[in-house]
Amino acid sequence: MVDILIVDDDLDLLEVMSTALARPDRRIECASSGEAAIALSRSERQFDVVLTDLNLKSSVSGLDILKSFKFEHPSTQVILMSGFSTLDSAVEGVRAGALDYIGKPFDIREVTATVNRALETRVPVATTPAPGSALPAGLLGRTREMLEVYKQIALAADASTPILVTGESGTGKELVARAIHEYGKGNARPFVAINCGALAETLLESELFGHVRGSFTGAVSDKKGLFEQANGGTIFLDEIGETSAALQVKLLRVLQEGEVRPVGGQRSVKVNARVLAATNRDLKVEVAEKRFRQDLYYRLSAFLIQLPSLRERREDIPTLAGRFLRAAAVRASRDVQFTTEALELLSAHSWPGNVRELENVVERLVISCRTDRVSGSEVQTVLGVYGPAASAAAPSTDSPGGQAPAAGGHSVFEQLPSLDELERQYLQYVLDHTKGHRTRTAKILQIDRKRLYRMAQRFGVSFDRVP
């Protein structure tokens, strides 16, 4: 016979869950308070699975119940439920031994599947204290997609294996990397980050591995690379998909052998830094097309965290916008709020630049709004500068008749070119201006020639066609 305890101060939910989980071979018990659950944890009664709400209306929280059961009965599987999911609570719960963390409102089928998994994997779970790290600024959200990211961060925090974070530009990959470092055991050690696509290959190699004096023009002294600087801590390789094949070979050696050879050096140096990498590319496609080494991809993707785009978690947009608004208002010494229409338009926008774009838009709204209330029409104006709104954008009641300004029934912003098209046009404009001079073009765009070639290839721009 299997014993299951459900803890929640919502009596209707207790009834629904106990009915859904009932089976002939199960005994279901319910507790409507944290104190009752703690008392059961200290009794002779042995529960196989405990499902508990995290935020109970008492001085006892779901985390207290989790810790009590894991102390008294280590083999009991505990599942946390919460309608107020945060990274801190997810990390603390996983570290304290929770099997899983389910956000409310939930699909009862998900709960049933999680309980079934708990019953199939009843093994003692080690407990470790949660660190006191603060939530990294900007990493915010309570949707199911973000809750999954929080759980992955909690699991990755103390992992020694390389970790790959993927997602579109602006989704917060570096924030995730910093959170993994901050919640890990080595958080007192350095966290160093580098954008692999921002430097020329020779300079990037020197930055990563260091160099010895005289190894190239300007190398007037020995220099430690970032792998050595991060010793005992974490090195974050952003946009690793931009690295060359030659550099990928050297990175693979670091992962396999735990050592680097400085540029111009004759001896290798042992290093001990955890490697976190990120990319907005699909590395599986890059591997298939021979642009990324398969063996390096396998090394990096042993632990993979996929970040959702902002349009995949629209419910988080008002919360994120609110945080950015408060921060921007403080910087501008203003007291500004959103109207309902403004939030509706922000929530409906497609956000190709994701959270980073949202933050920039809110900053501009705070600076440009004429009153202490950001209106829907002001949101439409600013979004028009950044790109087209989503086709399903909510209408603004700030315009006559409650309709957004439109021609032929469509928002004027839907007629604007995409960000990619604007970037292509600008690249062509600079090439025309420099008469196809690649070095000058790269300098104006503030990128290296390697990235210039990739941009031209991506947008179908031919240097031969430049007059």
MOLINZI-V735444 format. One record per pair of residues at least 24 apart in sequence whose ideal C-beta (glycine too) atoms are under 8 Angstrom apart, sorted by sequence separation. I is the first residue (numbers start at 1). J is the second residue. If there is no record, write none. Layout:
i=I j=J
i=I j=J
This chain:
i=1 j=25
i=2 j=26
i=3 j=27
i=4 j=28
i=5 j=29
i=6 j=30
i=7 j=31
i=8 j=32
i=9 j=33
i=34 j=58
i=41 j=65
i=156 j=180
i=380 j=404
i=389 j=413
i=1 j=26
i=2 j=27
i=4 j=29
i=5 j=30
i=6 j=31
i=7 j=32
i=33 j=58
i=34 j=59
i=35 j=60
i=81 j=106
i=275 j=300
i=318 j=343
i=321 j=346
i=361 j=386
i=380 j=405
i=388 j=413
i=389 j=414
i=438 j=463
i=1 j=27
i=3 j=29
i=5 j=31
i=34 j=60
i=38 j=64
i=42 j=68
i=47 j=73
i=50 j=76
i=52 j=78
i=54 j=80
i=63 j=89
i=70 j=96
i=99 j=125
i=153 j=179
i=157 j=183
i=158 j=184
i=317 j=343
i=360 j=386
i=387 j=413
i=388 j=414
i=7 j=34
i=33 j=60
i=34 j=61
i=38 j=65
i=41 j=68
i=46 j=73
i=49 j=76
i=50 j=77
i=51 j=78
i=52 j=79
i=53 j=80
i=54 j=81
i=55 j=82
i=66 j=93
i=70 j=97
i=149 j=176
i=153 j=180
i=157 j=184
i=158 j=185
i=227 j=254
i=388 j=415
i=436 j=463
i=34 j=62
i=37 j=65
i=41 j=69
i=48 j=76
i=49 j=77
i=50 j=78
i=51 j=79
i=52 j=80
i=53 j=81
i=54 j=82
i=55 j=83
i=97 j=125
i=157 j=185
i=318 j=346
i=376 j=404
i=384 j=412
i=388 j=416
i=427 j=455
i=7 j=36
i=47 j=76
i=48 j=77
i=49 j=78
i=50 j=79
i=52 j=81
i=53 j=82
i=55 j=84
i=63 j=92
i=67 j=96
i=97 j=126
i=154 j=183
i=317 j=346
i=318 j=347
i=336 j=365
i=357 j=386
i=384 j=413
i=387 j=416
i=427 j=456
i=7 j=37
i=34 j=64
i=38 j=68
i=42 j=72
i=46 j=76
i=49 j=79
i=51 j=81
i=54 j=84
i=63 j=93
i=66 j=96
i=81 j=111
i=97 j=127
i=128 j=158
i=153 j=183
i=317 j=347
i=336 j=366
i=383 j=413
i=388 j=418
i=431 j=461
i=436 j=466
i=34 j=65
i=37 j=68
i=41 j=72
i=62 j=93
i=66 j=97
i=96 j=127
i=345 j=376
i=380 j=411
i=387 j=418
i=435 j=466
i=436 j=467
i=5 j=37
i=41 j=73
i=66 j=98
i=79 j=111
i=95 j=127
i=96 j=128
i=194 j=226
i=228 j=260
i=334 j=366
i=342 j=374
i=344 j=376
i=384 j=416
i=387 j=419
i=423 j=455
i=427 j=459
i=431 j=463
i=435 j=467
i=63 j=96
i=95 j=128
i=139 j=172
i=227 j=260
i=314 j=347
i=336 j=369
i=342 j=375
i=346 j=379
i=353 j=386
i=380 j=413
i=386 j=419
i=428 j=461
i=17 j=51
i=95 j=129
i=96 j=130
i=138 j=172
i=192 j=226
i=314 j=348
i=317 j=351
i=324 j=358
i=328 j=362
i=332 j=366
i=339 j=373
i=341 j=375
i=342 j=376
i=345 j=379
i=349 j=383
i=353 j=387
i=427 j=461
i=432 j=466
i=5 j=40
i=54 j=89
i=79 j=114
i=95 j=130
i=225 j=260
i=320 j=355
i=324 j=359
i=328 j=363
i=332 j=367
i=337 j=372
i=338 j=373
i=339 j=374
i=341 j=376
i=345 j=380
i=352 j=387
i=387 j=422
i=424 j=459
i=431 j=466
i=432 j=467
i=79 j=115
i=139 j=175
i=336 j=372
i=337 j=373
i=338 j=374
i=339 j=375
i=342 j=378
i=423 j=459
i=424 j=460
i=138 j=175
i=139 j=176
i=192 j=229
i=225 j=262
i=240 j=277
i=321 j=358
i=325 j=362
i=328 j=365
i=329 j=366
i=335 j=372
i=336 j=373
i=337 j=374
i=339 j=376
i=342 j=379
i=350 j=387
i=424 j=461
i=92 j=130
i=137 j=175
i=192 j=230
i=235 j=273
i=237 j=275
i=240 j=278
i=241 j=279
i=320 j=358
i=324 j=362
i=328 j=366
i=334 j=372
i=336 j=374
i=341 j=379
i=345 j=383
i=350 j=388
i=54 j=93
i=79 j=118
i=91 j=130
i=103 j=142
i=136 j=175
i=190 j=229
i=191 j=230
i=204 j=243
i=208 j=247
i=223 j=262
i=234 j=273
i=235 j=274
i=237 j=276
i=238 j=277
i=239 j=278
i=240 j=279
i=241 j=280
i=311 j=350
i=320 j=359
i=324 j=363
i=328 j=367
i=350 j=389
i=420 j=459
i=91 j=131
i=103 j=143
i=139 j=179
i=190 j=230
i=222 j=262
i=231 j=271
i=232 j=272
i=233 j=273
i=234 j=274
i=235 j=275
i=236 j=276
i=237 j=277
i=238 j=278
i=239 j=279
i=241 j=281
i=311 j=351
i=325 j=365
i=349 j=389
i=350 j=390
i=77 j=118
i=103 j=144
i=189 j=230
i=190 j=231
i=192 j=233
i=194 j=235
i=196 j=237
i=197 j=238
i=198 j=239
i=209 j=250
i=228 j=269
i=230 j=271
i=231 j=272
i=232 j=273
i=233 j=274
i=234 j=275
i=235 j=276
i=236 j=277
i=237 j=278
i=239 j=280
i=252 j=293
i=255 j=296
i=310 j=351
i=317 j=358
i=321 j=362
i=325 j=366
i=348 j=389
i=349 j=390
i=3 j=45
i=5 j=47
i=77 j=119
i=136 j=178
i=189 j=231
i=190 j=232
i=191 j=233
i=192 j=234
i=193 j=235
i=194 j=236
i=196 j=238
i=197 j=239
i=201 j=243
i=205 j=247
i=208 j=250
i=231 j=273
i=234 j=276
i=236 j=278
i=241 j=283
i=309 j=351
i=348 j=390
i=3 j=46
i=4 j=47
i=7 j=50
i=10 j=53
i=136 j=179
i=189 j=232
i=190 j=233
i=191 j=234
i=192 j=235
i=193 j=236
i=194 j=237
i=195 j=238
i=196 j=239
i=201 j=244
i=204 j=247
i=208 j=251
i=228 j=271
i=230 j=273
i=252 j=295
i=256 j=299
i=3 j=47
i=4 j=48
i=5 j=49
i=6 j=50
i=7 j=51
i=8 j=52
i=9 j=53
i=77 j=121
i=103 j=147
i=135 j=179
i=189 j=233
i=190 j=234
i=192 j=236
i=194 j=238
i=195 j=239
i=196 j=240
i=197 j=241
i=219 j=263
i=227 j=271
i=248 j=292
i=249 j=293
i=252 j=296
i=255 j=299
i=310 j=354
i=345 j=389
i=348 j=392
i=349 j=393
i=3 j=48
i=4 j=49
i=5 j=50
i=6 j=51
i=7 j=52
i=8 j=53
i=77 j=122
i=189 j=234
i=191 j=236
i=193 j=238
i=197 j=242
i=201 j=246
i=205 j=250
i=219 j=264
i=241 j=286
i=248 j=293
i=251 j=296
i=255 j=300
i=309 j=354
i=310 j=355
i=348 j=393
i=2 j=48
i=3 j=49
i=4 j=50
i=5 j=51
i=6 j=52
i=7 j=53
i=101 j=147
i=133 j=179
i=136 j=182
i=186 j=232
i=196 j=242
i=201 j=247
i=227 j=273
i=348 j=394
i=2 j=49
i=4 j=51
i=5 j=52
i=9 j=56
i=75 j=122
i=88 j=135
i=186 j=233
i=196 j=243
i=215 j=262
i=216 j=263
i=252 j=299
i=310 j=357
i=347 j=394
i=8 j=56
i=9 j=57
i=75 j=123
i=77 j=125
i=87 j=135
i=134 j=182
i=186 j=234
i=215 j=263
i=216 j=264
i=245 j=293
i=248 j=296
i=310 j=358
i=345 j=393
i=7 j=56
i=9 j=58
i=75 j=124
i=86 j=135
i=87 j=136
i=101 j=150
i=133 j=182
i=215 j=264
i=325 j=374
i=345 j=394
i=74 j=124
i=101 j=151
i=133 j=183
i=184 j=234
i=210 j=260
i=212 j=262
i=214 j=264
i=215 j=265
i=344 j=394
i=53 j=104
i=74 j=125
i=100 j=151
i=131 j=182
i=196 j=247
i=209 j=260
i=211 j=262
i=212 j=263
i=241 j=292
i=345 j=396
i=87 j=139
i=131 j=183
i=181 j=233
i=208 j=260
i=209 j=261
i=210 j=262
i=211 j=263
i=212 j=264
i=344 j=396
i=74 j=127
i=181 j=234
i=209 j=262
i=210 j=263
i=211 j=264
i=212 j=265
i=341 j=394
i=133 j=187
i=180 j=234
i=209 j=263
i=211 j=265
i=7 j=62
i=70 j=125
i=181 j=236
i=210 j=265
i=341 j=396
i=71 j=127
i=86 j=142
i=131 j=187
i=341 j=397
i=70 j=127
i=85 j=142
i=90 j=147
i=94 j=151
i=177 j=234
i=206 j=263
i=341 j=398
i=7 j=65
i=84 j=142
i=178 j=236
i=205 j=263
i=83 j=142
i=91 j=150
i=95 j=154
i=177 j=236
i=210 j=269
i=339 j=398
i=51 j=111
i=67 j=127
i=90 j=150
i=94 j=154
i=240 j=300
i=85 j=146
i=90 j=151
i=93 j=154
i=94 j=155
i=177 j=238
i=202 j=263
i=85 j=147
i=91 j=153
i=95 j=157
i=174 j=236
i=87 j=150
i=90 j=153
i=91 j=154
i=51 j=115
i=86 j=150
i=90 j=154
i=174 j=238
i=85 j=150
i=173 j=238
i=49 j=115
i=87 j=153
i=91 j=157
i=352 j=418
i=353 j=419
i=352 j=419
i=49 j=118
i=48 j=118
i=49 j=119
i=48 j=119
i=8 j=81
i=48 j=122
i=311 j=390
i=20 j=108
i=186 j=274
i=21 j=111
i=184 j=274
i=17 j=108
i=20 j=111
i=21 j=112
i=16 j=108
i=20 j=112
i=87 j=179
i=91 j=183
i=162 j=255
i=181 j=274
i=17 j=111
i=21 j=115
i=181 j=276
i=180 j=276
i=177 j=276
i=177 j=278
i=176 j=278
i=174 j=278
i=173 j=278
i=173 j=280
i=4 j=115
i=163 j=274
i=165 j=276
i=167 j=278
i=169 j=280
i=162 j=274
i=163 j=275
i=164 j=276
i=165 j=277
i=166 j=278
i=168 j=280
i=162 j=275
i=163 j=276
i=164 j=277
i=165 j=278
i=166 j=279
i=167 j=280
i=160 j=274
i=162 j=276
i=163 j=277
i=164 j=278
i=166 j=280
i=162 j=277
i=164 j=279
i=166 j=282
i=2 j=119
i=166 j=283
i=164 j=283
i=176 j=305
i=176 j=307
i=173 j=307
i=172 j=307
i=164 j=300
i=171 j=307
i=162 j=299
i=163 j=300
i=164 j=301
i=171 j=308
i=162 j=300
i=166 j=304
i=171 j=309
i=163 j=302
i=164 j=303
i=166 j=305
i=167 j=306
i=168 j=307
i=171 j=310
i=162 j=302
i=163 j=303
i=164 j=304
i=165 j=305
i=166 j=306
i=167 j=307
i=170 j=310
i=161 j=302
i=162 j=303
i=163 j=304
i=164 j=305
i=166 j=307
i=167 j=308
i=168 j=309
i=161 j=303
i=163 j=305
i=165 j=307
i=167 j=309
i=159 j=303
i=156 j=303
i=155 j=303
i=156 j=305
i=153 j=305
i=152 j=305
i=149 j=305
i=149 j=307
i=149 j=308
i=146 j=308
i=145 j=308
i=143 j=308
i=145 j=312
i=146 j=313
i=145 j=313
i=143 j=313
i=146 j=316
i=141 j=313
i=143 j=315
i=142 j=315
i=143 j=316
i=142 j=316
i=141 j=316
i=140 j=316
i=142 j=319
i=141 j=319
i=140 j=319
i=141 j=320
i=140 j=320
i=172 j=354
i=140 j=323
i=170 j=353
i=171 j=354
i=172 j=355
i=168 j=352
i=169 j=353
i=170 j=354
i=171 j=355
i=138 j=323
i=169 j=354
i=170 j=355
i=168 j=354
i=170 j=356
i=169 j=356
i=170 j=357
i=244 j=450
i=242 j=451
i=138 j=355
i=138 j=359
i=200 j=448
i=199 j=448
i=200 j=449
i=201 j=450
i=200 j=450
i=197 j=451
